[in-house]
Amino acid sequence: MDADTAMQLLSQTLFAAVKVSAPFLIVTLLVGLAISVLQVVTQIQEMTLTFVPKLIAVVVVCVALGSWMLSVMVELAKRMFEMAASM
C-alpha cells in the first residue's frame, strides 16, 4: 500500500464518520439550544432538564436515520474490502 492509497482510505473513512455523526450532533445542538433558551426564559436551572430531551432526540434520530447510517457504513466496508482484495 502506498501513501496515496492510505490517504484515500483515511479521507473516505473520515468523511463517512462525519456523515454518520452529523445528524446526532446537529439535533443535540438544536435541542440543547432550545432547552437553554427555555431555561433562561423560565429561570429554571435544573441540570438534568437538558439530558432527557437530548436522549429522546438521539433515539428519534436513530430510528429515523438508522438505515441510512447503516448503508453508509456498509458501503464504506464494501469499498475497503474491495480495495483489500485488489492488492
N, C-alpha and C positions, 0 to 999 in steps of 0.2 A: 504494500500500500504506500503510495507516495503522499506527499504533503497536500497536493490538490484534492485528492480523494478524501483525505481526512478532514480537510476544511469544509468540503462539500457535505460530508456526513454530519459534521458539527453544526453547520448552518441549518441543515434540514431538521435536525433534532431540536435545536433551539427555537426554530420557527414553529414547529409542532407544539412545543411546550408553551409558547406564547399563545398560540391559537386555542389551546385547551384551557389554559388558566385565565385567559382574558374575561370570559363571561363571569366567572366566580369573583374576580377582582372588581369588575365594574359594578356588579349587582351589590356586593357587600359595601363598596364605597358609597353608592347611592342610598342604600338603606341606612348606613351609618350617618350619612349627612342628614337625611330626613329625621332620624331619631334625635340627632344633636340639635337640630332646629326646634323640634318638638320639646326637648328638654329645656332649651333656652326660653322658649315662649311660656312654658308652664312652670318653670323653675323647679322641676323635679330632677334631683341629682342622684338618681339611683344608678349604681354602676352596672347592675345586671339587666337593666332595661334594654341595652343595646344588644345583648347576647342572643336572646330568644328570637327577635325578628331577623337577625342576620342568619341564625341557624335555619330558620324556616325558609328564608330566601335562598340559601345554598341548596337545601333539599329540593326546592322548586326548580332551580337551575339544573340540578342533577336529573330530575325527572324529565324536564322539558328538552334538555340538550344532551342527555347522556348518550343517545345513539349516535349523534353527530360526533361527539368527542371520541367515542369508541371507534368510529370509522376513520377518523383522522389518525388515531394511534395504530390501527390495523394497517392502514395504507403505508405509514412510515415503517412499520415492521416488515411489510412485504418488500418495500424498496431496499431495506437493509439486507434482508435475506437474499434477494436477487443479486445485489451487489457483492455479497459474500460468496455466492455460488459462482459468479463470473470470474472471480480472482483465481 
